[in-house]
């Protein structure tokens, strides 16, 4: 499809005002003849129409998929009501927000920015592993209490070398994290939708075989998309299969884990600790016991945030935009 031929109608792109200010020139260079479309700034009955929508990070802002703020809702409504919309690109690596399911249900193509923040998320997951392995929650608690508490008096941390990390999800995040953990001397097991070669010296099993590897898993790291197959994948039964002293890292989606079973396993010591960046409901309720557990590091779905991510998201969108105009397949299209 090409829109810059003489007499062609402009390509209408729905985007936010900040995105228009920052990226309008670059989008114009990729789109050819185009017309920016802005969502209503206040709630009204005005319907907008567009051919394409770009959901930049500022659109979602502080909204989560569970609690949607008014400005985000107006942008979502503009997409849902646009009769000519054919393609939506989102800044996120996943497309499990309800609005994207609704759009796909009416035939709108949805593409993601998977890979844009993979290195940052992998680094954050690694930080979680290292912090738990080196007993940082315990050390930081002692610091806040101004208490001198060397680890020699409370149980020495285990060497990471020789431990086993099972990484569920072998996309860009899982692959980068697995490579670093291998360098640290861990054995890495990749869990994919179906067993297939992962990389040199890395075992791979299908998701149905996850229970078989859990008894030898010291670190269960979740880096998978949320699908019907992965929803509730790690419940009481899976947690019970982990050996004593195992830890969980979740930088996937909160719904992959049965949160009640996780809390119970942490409370009774069957699970030694957890780093959690995602939760069953976000924001995490102030009354959740996860906030105060001494063996938990909880962060507010921030594993992928960095000052370079917006440029990488824009790059994926612009590459897709140039290709889409010429009838090429979209990168990261949600099936």
C-alpha positions as CSV (number, residue, x, y, z in Angstrom):
1,X,0.0,0.0,0.0
2,X,1.3,3.4,-0.9
3,X,-0.2,6.8,0.1
4,X,2.2,9.3,-1.4
5,X,1.1,9.1,-5.0
6,X,-0.4,12.3,-6.6
7,X,-4.0,12.6,-5.5
8,X,-3.7,9.9,-2.8
9,X,-5.6,10.5,0.4
10,X,-3.3,11.3,3.3
11,X,-2.6,8.5,5.7
12,X,-4.4,9.3,9.0
13,X,-2.3,8.4,12.1
14,X,-3.8,8.6,15.5
15,X,-1.2,9.6,18.1
16,X,-0.7,11.6,21.2
17,X,0.1,15.3,21.2
18,X,3.5,14.7,22.9
19,X,4.3,12.0,20.2
20,X,3.3,14.5,17.5
21,X,5.6,17.2,18.9
22,X,8.6,14.8,19.4
23,X,8.3,12.5,16.4
24,X,6.1,14.3,13.9
25,X,8.9,15.0,11.4
26,X,10.3,11.4,11.6
27,X,6.8,10.0,11.2
28,X,6.1,12.2,8.2
29,X,9.3,11.1,6.5
30,X,8.3,7.4,6.9
31,X,4.6,7.9,6.1
32,X,4.7,10.2,3.1
33,X,1.5,12.2,2.8
34,X,-0.1,11.9,6.2
35,X,-2.5,13.6,8.6
36,X,-2.0,13.5,12.4
37,X,-5.2,12.7,14.4
38,X,-5.4,13.5,18.1
39,X,-7.8,11.8,20.5
40,X,-10.3,14.2,22.2
41,X,-8.7,16.0,25.2
42,X,-11.9,15.8,27.2
43,X,-14.8,13.4,27.3
44,X,-17.2,14.2,24.4
45,X,-19.2,12.5,21.7
46,X,-16.8,13.5,18.9
47,X,-15.7,10.5,16.9
48,X,-12.3,10.6,15.2
49,X,-11.2,8.3,12.4
50,X,-7.7,7.1,11.5
51,X,-6.0,4.4,9.4
52,X,-3.2,3.7,11.8
53,X,-2.6,4.3,15.6
54,X,0.7,4.7,17.4
55,X,0.3,4.0,21.2
56,X,3.4,5.7,22.6
57,X,4.4,5.3,26.2
58,X,2.9,8.6,27.3
59,X,-0.5,7.3,26.1
60,X,-0.6,4.6,28.8
61,X,1.2,6.9,31.4
62,X,0.4,5.6,34.9
63,X,-2.5,3.5,33.7
64,X,-2.3,-0.3,34.1
65,X,-4.3,-2.8,32.3
66,X,-6.4,-3.1,35.4
67,X,-6.9,0.6,36.2
68,X,-7.2,2.9,33.2
69,X,-6.9,6.6,33.7
70,X,-9.2,9.0,31.8
71,X,-6.7,10.2,29.2
72,X,-5.7,6.7,28.4
73,X,-9.3,5.7,28.1
74,X,-10.0,8.5,25.7
75,X,-7.2,7.3,23.4
76,X,-8.4,3.7,23.7
77,X,-12.0,4.8,22.9
78,X,-10.7,6.8,19.9
79,X,-9.1,3.6,18.5
80,X,-12.2,1.4,19.2
81,X,-14.5,3.9,17.5
82,X,-12.4,4.6,14.5
83,X,-14.2,2.8,11.6
84,X,-11.2,2.9,9.2
85,X,-8.5,1.7,11.6
86,X,-6.5,-1.1,10.1
87,X,-3.3,-1.2,12.2
88,X,-2.2,-0.3,15.7
89,X,1.4,-0.3,17.0
90,X,2.1,-0.3,20.8
91,X,5.1,0.7,22.8
92,X,4.8,-2.4,25.0
93,X,6.4,-5.8,24.4
94,X,3.1,-7.5,25.0
95,X,-0.5,-6.9,23.8
96,X,-2.5,-8.5,26.6
97,X,-4.4,-5.3,27.5
98,X,-8.1,-5.8,26.7
99,X,-8.2,-3.0,24.1
100,X,-5.8,-4.9,21.8
101,X,-7.9,-8.0,22.0
102,X,-11.0,-6.0,21.1
103,X,-9.2,-4.4,18.2
104,X,-7.9,-7.7,16.9
105,X,-11.4,-9.2,17.2
106,X,-12.7,-6.7,14.6
107,X,-9.8,-7.4,12.2
108,X,-7.3,-4.6,13.2
109,X,-3.7,-5.7,12.9
110,X,-1.7,-5.1,16.2
111,X,2.1,-5.0,16.4
112,X,4.3,-4.6,19.5
113,X,7.7,-3.3,20.3
114,X,9.0,-6.6,21.5
115,X,12.8,-6.4,21.8
116,X,13.0,-2.7,22.3
117,X,13.5,-3.0,26.1
118,X,14.8,-6.6,26.1
119,X,18.3,-5.7,27.3
120,X,17.0,-3.5,30.0
121,X,14.5,-6.1,31.3
122,X,17.2,-8.7,31.2
123,X,19.5,-6.4,33.2
124,X,16.8,-5.8,35.8
125,X,16.1,-9.5,36.1
126,X,19.8,-10.1,36.6
127,X,19.8,-7.4,39.3
128,X,17.0,-9.3,41.0
129,X,18.9,-12.6,40.9
130,X,22.1,-11.0,42.2
131,X,20.3,-9.1,45.0
132,X,18.5,-12.2,46.2
133,X,21.6,-14.4,45.9
134,X,23.7,-12.0,47.9
135,X,21.0,-11.5,50.6
136,X,20.5,-7.8,49.8
137,X,17.0,-7.6,51.3
138,X,18.4,-8.8,54.6
139,X,21.4,-6.4,54.4
140,X,19.3,-3.4,53.4
141,X,16.9,-4.1,56.3
142,X,19.8,-4.1,58.7
143,X,21.1,-0.8,57.1
144,X,17.7,0.9,57.8
145,X,17.9,-0.3,61.4
146,X,21.6,0.9,61.6
147,X,22.5,-2.6,62.7
148,X,25.8,-4.2,61.9
149,X,24.9,-7.6,60.6
150,X,27.6,-9.4,58.6
151,X,26.3,-12.4,56.7
152,X,28.7,-14.7,58.4
153,X,26.4,-14.5,61.4
154,X,23.2,-15.3,59.5
155,X,24.0,-18.0,57.0
156,X,26.4,-17.7,54.1
157,X,24.9,-17.2,50.6
158,X,25.3,-20.0,48.2
159,X,27.6,-19.7,45.3
160,X,25.7,-19.0,42.1
161,X,28.1,-21.2,40.1
162,X,26.7,-24.6,39.7
163,X,23.1,-23.6,40.4
164,X,20.3,-24.1,37.8
165,X,18.2,-21.3,36.3
166,X,15.1,-22.3,34.5
167,X,13.9,-19.5,32.2
168,X,10.3,-19.8,31.0
169,X,10.1,-17.8,27.7
170,X,13.0,-17.9,25.3
171,X,12.4,-14.6,23.5
172,X,14.9,-11.7,23.4
173,X,14.7,-11.2,27.2
174,X,15.2,-14.9,28.1
175,X,18.0,-15.3,25.6
176,X,20.0,-12.3,26.9
177,X,19.5,-13.2,30.5
178,X,20.4,-16.9,29.8
179,X,23.7,-15.9,28.1
180,X,24.7,-13.8,31.2
181,X,23.7,-16.4,33.7
182,X,25.8,-19.0,31.7
183,X,28.8,-16.6,32.1
184,X,28.2,-16.6,35.8
185,X,28.5,-20.4,35.9
186,X,24.8,-21.3,36.2
187,X,23.3,-24.2,34.2
188,X,20.4,-22.7,32.1
189,X,17.3,-24.6,31.1
190,X,15.1,-22.8,28.5
191,X,11.3,-23.5,28.5
192,X,9.6,-22.8,25.2
193,X,6.2,-23.4,23.8
194,X,7.6,-26.6,22.3
195,X,11.0,-28.2,22.9
196,X,13.4,-27.0,20.2
197,X,17.1,-26.2,20.2
198,X,17.8,-23.0,22.3
199,X,21.6,-22.4,22.2
200,X,24.9,-24.1,22.7
201,X,25.1,-25.8,26.1
202,X,21.5,-24.7,27.0
203,X,18.9,-27.5,27.5
204,X,15.4,-26.8,26.2
205,X,12.1,-28.3,27.1
206,X,8.5,-27.7,26.1
207,X,6.2,-25.9,28.5
208,X,4.3,-29.1,29.2
209,X,7.5,-30.6,30.5
210,X,8.1,-27.8,33.0
211,X,7.2,-30.0,36.0
212,X,10.0,-32.4,35.1
213,X,12.7,-29.7,35.5
214,X,11.4,-27.9,38.5
215,X,12.8,-30.3,41.1
216,X,16.4,-29.2,40.0
217,X,15.6,-25.5,39.6
218,X,17.2,-23.1,42.0
219,X,16.0,-20.0,40.1
220,X,12.6,-20.0,38.3
221,X,12.7,-17.0,36.0
222,X,9.5,-16.0,34.2
223,X,10.0,-14.1,30.9
224,X,7.1,-15.4,28.9
225,X,4.1,-13.6,27.3
226,X,0.7,-14.0,29.0
227,X,-1.3,-16.5,27.0
228,X,-4.1,-18.9,27.9
229,X,-1.3,-21.6,28.2
230,X,0.8,-19.5,30.6
231,X,-2.0,-18.0,32.7
232,X,-1.7,-19.6,36.1
233,X,1.3,-21.7,35.0
234,X,3.1,-21.4,38.3
235,X,0.6,-22.4,41.0
236,X,0.8,-24.4,44.3
237,X,1.7,-27.6,42.5
238,X,4.6,-26.1,40.5
239,X,5.9,-24.2,43.6
240,X,5.8,-27.4,45.6
241,X,8.1,-29.1,43.1
242,X,10.9,-26.6,43.5
243,X,13.7,-27.7,45.9
244,X,14.2,-26.0,49.3
245,X,16.0,-22.7,48.9
246,X,14.7,-22.0,45.4
247,X,13.7,-18.5,44.3
248,X,11.4,-16.9,41.8
249,X,11.9,-14.0,39.5
250,X,8.9,-12.7,37.6
251,X,9.4,-10.0,34.9
252,X,6.7,-11.6,32.6
253,X,3.1,-10.9,33.7
254,X,1.6,-11.3,37.2
255,X,-1.2,-13.6,36.0
256,X,1.4,-16.3,35.1
257,X,1.7,-16.9,38.9
258,X,-1.0,-17.9,41.4
259,X,-0.3,-15.0,43.7
260,X,-2.0,-16.6,46.7
261,X,0.0,-19.8,46.3
262,X,3.2,-17.7,45.9
263,X,2.5,-15.8,49.2
264,X,1.8,-19.1,51.0
265,X,5.1,-20.6,49.7
266,X,7.1,-17.5,50.8
267,X,5.5,-17.5,54.2
268,X,6.2,-21.1,55.1
269,X,9.7,-21.0,53.7
270,X,9.2,-23.5,50.8
271,X,10.3,-20.6,48.6
272,X,13.4,-18.7,49.8
273,X,12.7,-15.5,48.0
274,X,11.2,-13.7,45.0
275,X,11.9,-10.7,42.8
276,X,8.5,-9.5,41.4
277,X,8.0,-6.7,39.0
278,X,4.5,-7.7,37.9
279,X,1.4,-8.7,39.9
280,X,-2.0,-10.2,39.5
281,X,-3.6,-6.7,39.9
282,X,-1.7,-3.5,39.3
283,X,-1.1,-1.3,41.1
284,X,-0.4,-3.8,43.8
285,X,-2.8,-3.2,46.7
286,X,-1.3,-1.4,49.7
287,X,-2.6,-4.2,51.9
288,X,-0.8,-7.0,50.0
289,X,1.6,-8.9,52.2
290,X,4.2,-8.9,49.4
291,X,5.1,-5.3,50.3
292,X,6.5,-6.2,53.7
293,X,7.9,-9.7,53.2
294,X,11.6,-9.8,54.2
295,X,12.4,-12.2,51.4
296,X,10.6,-10.3,48.6
297,X,11.8,-7.4,46.3
298,X,8.7,-5.8,44.8
299,X,9.0,-3.1,42.0
300,X,6.1,-1.3,40.2
301,X,6.2,-2.9,36.7
302,X,9.3,-0.9,35.9
303,X,11.8,-3.5,34.7
304,X,11.8,-2.2,31.1
305,X,12.0,1.6,31.8
306,X,15.1,3.4,30.5
307,X,15.8,6.7,28.8
308,X,16.7,5.0,25.5
309,X,13.6,2.9,25.2
310,X,11.4,5.5,23.4
311,X,13.8,5.8,20.6
312,X,13.9,2.1,20.1
313,X,10.1,1.9,20.1
314,X,9.9,4.7,17.5
315,X,12.5,2.9,15.4
316,X,10.4,-0.3,15.3
317,X,7.2,1.7,14.5
318,X,8.9,3.6,11.7
319,X,10.3,0.5,10.2
320,X,6.9,-1.1,10.3
321,X,5.3,2.0,8.9
322,X,7.6,2.1,5.9
323,X,7.0,-1.6,5.3
324,X,3.3,-1.4,5.8
325,X,3.0,1.3,3.2
326,X,4.6,-1.1,0.7
327,X,2.5,-4.1,1.6
328,X,5.3,-5.9,3.7
329,X,4.5,-8.0,6.8
330,X,4.5,-6.2,10.1
331,X,7.3,-7.0,12.5
332,X,6.1,-8.3,15.9
333,X,2.5,-8.7,14.6
334,X,0.4,-10.4,17.2
335,X,-1.0,-13.6,15.8
